[in-house]
Amino acid sequence: RLAALEQLCVASLDVGDVPLAESCLDALGAGTPGSPVTKESSRYRKLLGMCLEASGDYDGAAAVYDALLKDNPSNGHAAKRKYCVLAAQPGREADAAKALNDYLSSHPGDVAAWNQMAEACLAASDFQGAAYCYEEVVLGCPLDSDVHAKLGEAYCTAGGLANAKLARKHLAQAVQLDPNNLRAWYGLISAAECYLEEVERISTKGKKEAEEEGVEVAKALIKFGGEKLVQVYRGNKDMAKIVERLLKEASESL
């Protein structure tokens, strides 16, 4: 019965039925003699904090999670909910980022948290930081095409010759894992173009000559990716014309 009430309480919060969640919480708090769930137990206080969050009492929820963390600093649920409380409040983005960073320091294997940190970095235009976070996500999801694509985009946006090479590598991996990932195909072409632009900025002749093979590879990728996209849009004449025109402009600039 207690487990069912806990699950019902969480499910009620998921669908936004706060009154039902609070009634479940009251039933849990009433308990019975010898019950493992009391108002002082971490199980009860965890749900109490979530109910306070849902009702908009962020200060009360934060106080509950702080108390849980004081009792058990390794309480991962409380640490994550504390981040959620801060992230839900406008103007507290820096505090939320610090809370998430503290959580990751003690729970480095949480892939979802790394993905959340990557999104926070992107929102702050910290593309190098986002790339670092997505690298951690890749460790947990090495066969996820979308993650490789996002990592490649972060490297490409961060800029620099080394980052352009890494972007090309991960976007190529993304299309290999999922040949139908159009976002990855567009990203691969863009990363190859960024690489060529970075090579053009090299002033030292020797260093520029060292990239000759990479330049040929980048040009081949642009051509190959363009042909793939034209095939995809073959049934849509208007879109196919737009893609062909853009690719023609890109080819003329090579």
Contacts in CASP RR format, 6 or more apart in sequence:
PFRMAT RR
TARGET T0000
AUTHOR 0000-0000-0000
METHOD contacts of the structure
MODEL  1
RLAALEQLCVASLDVGDVPLAESCLDALGAGTPGSPVTKESSRYRKLLGM
CLEASGDYDGAAAVYDALLKDNPSNGHAAKRKYCVLAAQPGREADAAKAL
NDYLSSHPGDVAAWNQMAEACLAASDFQGAAYCYEEVVLGCPLDSDVHAK
LGEAYCTAGGLANAKLARKHLAQAVQLDPNNLRAWYGLISAAECYLEEVE
RISTKGKKEAEEEGVEVAKALIKFGGEKLVQVYRGNKDMAKIVERLLKEA
SESL
2 28 0 8 1.000
2 35 0 8 1.000
2 36 0 8 1.000
2 37 0 8 1.000
5 24 0 8 1.000
5 27 0 8 1.000
5 28 0 8 1.000
6 24 0 8 1.000
6 28 0 8 1.000
6 37 0 8 1.000
6 43 0 8 1.000
6 47 0 8 1.000
8 20 0 8 1.000
8 24 0 8 1.000
9 21 0 8 1.000
9 24 0 8 1.000
9 25 0 8 1.000
9 28 0 8 1.000
9 47 0 8 1.000
9 50 0 8 1.000
9 51 0 8 1.000
10 21 0 8 1.000
10 47 0 8 1.000
10 50 0 8 1.000
12 18 0 8 1.000
12 20 0 8 1.000
12 21 0 8 1.000
12 24 0 8 1.000
13 21 0 8 1.000
13 50 0 8 1.000
13 51 0 8 1.000
13 54 0 8 1.000
16 54 0 8 1.000
18 51 0 8 1.000
18 54 0 8 1.000
18 55 0 8 1.000
21 47 0 8 1.000
21 50 0 8 1.000
21 51 0 8 1.000
21 54 0 8 1.000
22 51 0 8 1.000
24 47 0 8 1.000
25 44 0 8 1.000
25 47 0 8 1.000
25 48 0 8 1.000
25 51 0 8 1.000
28 37 0 8 1.000
28 43 0 8 1.000
28 44 0 8 1.000
28 47 0 8 1.000
29 37 0 8 1.000
29 38 0 8 1.000
29 39 0 8 1.000
29 44 0 8 1.000
31 37 0 8 1.000
31 38 0 8 1.000
36 43 0 8 1.000
37 43 0 8 1.000
37 44 0 8 1.000
38 44 0 8 1.000
39 45 0 8 1.000
42 68 0 8 1.000
42 71 0 8 1.000
42 72 0 8 1.000
42 75 0 8 1.000
45 64 0 8 1.000
45 67 0 8 1.000
45 68 0 8 1.000
46 68 0 8 1.000
46 77 0 8 1.000
46 78 0 8 1.000
46 81 0 8 1.000
48 64 0 8 1.000
49 60 0 8 1.000
49 61 0 8 1.000
49 64 0 8 1.000
49 65 0 8 1.000
49 81 0 8 1.000
50 61 0 8 1.000
50 81 0 8 1.000
52 58 0 8 1.000
52 60 0 8 1.000
52 61 0 8 1.000
52 64 0 8 1.000
53 61 0 8 1.000
53 81 0 8 1.000
53 84 0 8 1.000
53 85 0 8 1.000
53 88 0 8 1.000
58 85 0 8 1.000
58 88 0 8 1.000
58 89 0 8 1.000
61 81 0 8 1.000
61 85 0 8 1.000
62 82 0 8 1.000
62 85 0 8 1.000
62 86 0 8 1.000
65 78 0 8 1.000
65 79 0 8 1.000
65 81 0 8 1.000
65 82 0 8 1.000
65 85 0 8 1.000
66 82 0 8 1.000
68 75 0 8 1.000
68 78 0 8 1.000
69 75 0 8 1.000
69 78 0 8 1.000
69 79 0 8 1.000
69 82 0 8 1.000
72 78 0 8 1.000
73 106 0 8 1.000
74 106 0 8 1.000
76 103 0 8 1.000
76 106 0 8 1.000
76 107 0 8 1.000
79 99 0 8 1.000
79 102 0 8 1.000
79 103 0 8 1.000
79 106 0 8 1.000
79 107 0 8 1.000
80 103 0 8 1.000
80 113 0 8 1.000
82 99 0 8 1.000
83 96 0 8 1.000
83 99 0 8 1.000
83 100 0 8 1.000
83 103 0 8 1.000
83 116 0 8 1.000
86 92 0 8 1.000
86 95 0 8 1.000
86 96 0 8 1.000
86 99 0 8 1.000
87 93 0 8 1.000
87 96 0 8 1.000
87 100 0 8 1.000
89 96 0 8 1.000
93 120 0 8 1.000
93 123 0 8 1.000
93 124 0 8 1.000
96 120 0 8 1.000
97 117 0 8 1.000
97 120 0 8 1.000
97 124 0 8 1.000
100 113 0 8 1.000
100 116 0 8 1.000
100 117 0 8 1.000
100 120 0 8 1.000
101 117 0 8 1.000
103 110 0 8 1.000
103 113 0 8 1.000
104 110 0 8 1.000
104 113 0 8 1.000
104 114 0 8 1.000
104 117 0 8 1.000
107 113 0 8 1.000
108 136 0 8 1.000
109 136 0 8 1.000
109 140 0 8 1.000
111 136 0 8 1.000
111 137 0 8 1.000
111 139 0 8 1.000
111 140 0 8 1.000
111 141 0 8 1.000
114 133 0 8 1.000
114 134 0 8 1.000
114 136 0 8 1.000
114 137 0 8 1.000
115 133 0 8 1.000
115 134 0 8 1.000
115 137 0 8 1.000
117 133 0 8 1.000
118 129 0 8 1.000
118 130 0 8 1.000
118 133 0 8 1.000
118 134 0 8 1.000
118 137 0 8 1.000
118 150 0 8 1.000
118 154 0 8 1.000
119 130 0 8 1.000
121 127 0 8 1.000
121 129 0 8 1.000
121 130 0 8 1.000
121 133 0 8 1.000
122 130 0 8 1.000
122 154 0 8 1.000
127 154 0 8 1.000
127 155 0 8 1.000
127 157 0 8 1.000
127 158 0 8 1.000
127 159 0 8 1.000
128 154 0 8 1.000
128 158 0 8 1.000
128 163 0 8 1.000
129 154 0 8 1.000
130 154 0 8 1.000
131 151 0 8 1.000
131 152 0 8 1.000
131 154 0 8 1.000
131 155 0 8 1.000
131 158 0 8 1.000
131 163 0 8 1.000
131 166 0 8 1.000
134 147 0 8 1.000
134 150 0 8 1.000
134 151 0 8 1.000
134 152 0 8 1.000
134 154 0 8 1.000
135 151 0 8 1.000
137 144 0 8 1.000
137 147 0 8 1.000
137 151 0 8 1.000
138 144 0 8 1.000
138 147 0 8 1.000
138 148 0 8 1.000
138 151 0 8 1.000
138 170 0 8 1.000
141 147 0 8 1.000
143 177 0 8 1.000
144 177 0 8 1.000
145 173 0 8 1.000
145 174 0 8 1.000
145 175 0 8 1.000
145 177 0 8 1.000
145 178 0 8 1.000
145 181 0 8 1.000
145 184 0 8 1.000
146 174 0 8 1.000
146 178 0 8 1.000
146 181 0 8 1.000
146 183 0 8 1.000
148 170 0 8 1.000
148 171 0 8 1.000
148 173 0 8 1.000
148 174 0 8 1.000
148 177 0 8 1.000
148 184 0 8 1.000
149 170 0 8 1.000
149 171 0 8 1.000
149 174 0 8 1.000
149 181 0 8 1.000
149 183 0 8 1.000
149 184 0 8 1.000
149 187 0 8 1.000
151 170 0 8 1.000
152 166 0 8 1.000
152 167 0 8 1.000
152 170 0 8 1.000
152 171 0 8 1.000
152 174 0 8 1.000
152 187 0 8 1.000
152 191 0 8 1.000
153 167 0 8 1.000
153 171 0 8 1.000
153 187 0 8 1.000
154 167 0 8 1.000
155 163 0 8 1.000
155 164 0 8 1.000
155 166 0 8 1.000
155 167 0 8 1.000
155 170 0 8 1.000
155 191 0 8 1.000
156 163 0 8 1.000
156 164 0 8 1.000
156 167 0 8 1.000
156 171 0 8 1.000
156 187 0 8 1.000
156 190 0 8 1.000
156 191 0 8 1.000
156 194 0 8 1.000
159 194 0 8 1.000
159 198 0 8 1.000
160 198 0 8 1.000
161 195 0 8 1.000
161 198 0 8 1.000
161 199 0 8 1.000
161 202 0 8 1.000
161 211 0 8 1.000
164 191 0 8 1.000
164 194 0 8 1.000
164 195 0 8 1.000
164 198 0 8 1.000
165 195 0 8 1.000
167 191 0 8 1.000
167 194 0 8 1.000
167 195 0 8 1.000
168 188 0 8 1.000
168 191 0 8 1.000
168 192 0 8 1.000
168 195 0 8 1.000
168 218 0 8 1.000
168 221 0 8 1.000
171 184 0 8 1.000
171 187 0 8 1.000
171 188 0 8 1.000
171 191 0 8 1.000
172 188 0 8 1.000
172 221 0 8 1.000
174 181 0 8 1.000
174 184 0 8 1.000
174 188 0 8 1.000
175 181 0 8 1.000
175 184 0 8 1.000
175 185 0 8 1.000
175 188 0 8 1.000
178 184 0 8 1.000
182 229 0 8 1.000
182 232 0 8 1.000
185 225 0 8 1.000
185 226 0 8 1.000
185 228 0 8 1.000
185 229 0 8 1.000
185 232 0 8 1.000
186 229 0 8 1.000
188 221 0 8 1.000
188 225 0 8 1.000
189 221 0 8 1.000
189 222 0 8 1.000
189 225 0 8 1.000
189 226 0 8 1.000
189 229 0 8 1.000
189 247 0 8 1.000
189 250 0 8 1.000
192 218 0 8 1.000
192 219 0 8 1.000
192 221 0 8 1.000
192 222 0 8 1.000
193 218 0 8 1.000
193 222 0 8 1.000
193 250 0 8 1.000
195 214 0 8 1.000
195 215 0 8 1.000
195 218 0 8 1.000
196 215 0 8 1.000
196 218 0 8 1.000
196 219 0 8 1.000
196 254 0 8 1.000
199 208 0 8 1.000
199 211 0 8 1.000
199 214 0 8 1.000
199 215 0 8 1.000
202 208 0 8 1.000
202 211 0 8 1.000
219 254 0 8 1.000
222 247 0 8 1.000
222 250 0 8 1.000
222 251 0 8 1.000
222 254 0 8 1.000
223 251 0 8 1.000
226 243 0 8 1.000
226 247 0 8 1.000
229 243 0 8 1.000
229 247 0 8 1.000
230 240 0 8 1.000
230 243 0 8 1.000
230 244 0 8 1.000
230 247 0 8 1.000
233 239 0 8 1.000
233 240 0 8 1.000
233 243 0 8 1.000
234 240 0 8 1.000
END
